């Protein structure tokens, strides 16, 4: 499929996933994923940053 990207995220759930249905009965699940990034700064100090990603999964 042209224009389709594939992304792999590894992280932790911030809360239980929430599943709902659209008016026409299609299932949709939403959850927040904490993705950590670790690195060493130029001065040798270990750093960590957490990005929160909202994920929406359609049937």
C-alpha positions as CSV (number, residue, x, y, z in Angstrom):
1,X,0.0,0.0,0.0
2,X,1.6,3.3,-1.1
3,X,2.2,5.8,1.7
4,X,1.8,3.3,4.6
5,X,4.5,3.5,7.3
6,X,5.4,0.8,9.8
7,X,6.3,1.8,13.3
8,X,7.5,-0.3,16.3
9,X,7.2,1.2,19.8
10,X,8.4,-0.6,22.9
11,X,7.2,0.8,26.2
12,X,4.9,0.5,29.2
13,X,1.1,1.1,29.3
14,X,0.1,4.1,31.3
15,X,-3.3,2.6,32.1
16,X,-5.6,-0.1,30.9
17,X,-6.6,0.1,27.2
18,X,-10.1,1.5,26.6
19,X,-12.2,-0.3,23.9
20,X,-15.3,1.3,22.4
21,X,-17.4,1.0,19.4
22,X,-18.3,3.5,16.7
23,X,-21.9,4.2,15.8
24,X,-21.6,1.6,13.0
25,X,-20.2,-1.1,15.3
26,X,-16.5,-0.8,14.5
27,X,-14.2,-1.6,17.4
28,X,-11.7,1.1,18.5
29,X,-9.1,0.7,21.2
30,X,-7.1,3.6,22.7
31,X,-4.1,3.5,25.1
32,X,-1.2,5.6,26.2
33,X,2.3,4.1,25.9
34,X,5.4,5.5,27.8
35,X,8.5,5.1,25.6
36,X,11.9,5.7,27.3
37,X,14.9,7.1,25.6
38,X,18.3,6.8,27.4
39,X,21.6,8.5,26.3
40,X,24.8,9.9,27.6
41,X,25.4,13.6,27.3
42,X,28.6,15.1,26.0
43,X,29.8,15.7,29.5
44,X,29.3,11.9,30.3
45,X,26.1,12.3,32.3
46,X,23.5,9.6,31.8
47,X,20.1,11.0,30.8
48,X,16.6,9.6,30.4
49,X,13.5,11.1,28.8
50,X,10.0,9.6,28.6
51,X,7.7,10.3,25.6
52,X,4.0,9.5,26.0
53,X,2.4,8.3,22.8
54,X,-1.4,7.9,22.3
55,X,-2.2,4.8,20.3
56,X,-5.5,4.3,18.5
57,X,-6.2,0.8,17.1
58,X,-8.9,0.3,14.6
59,X,-10.5,-3.1,13.7
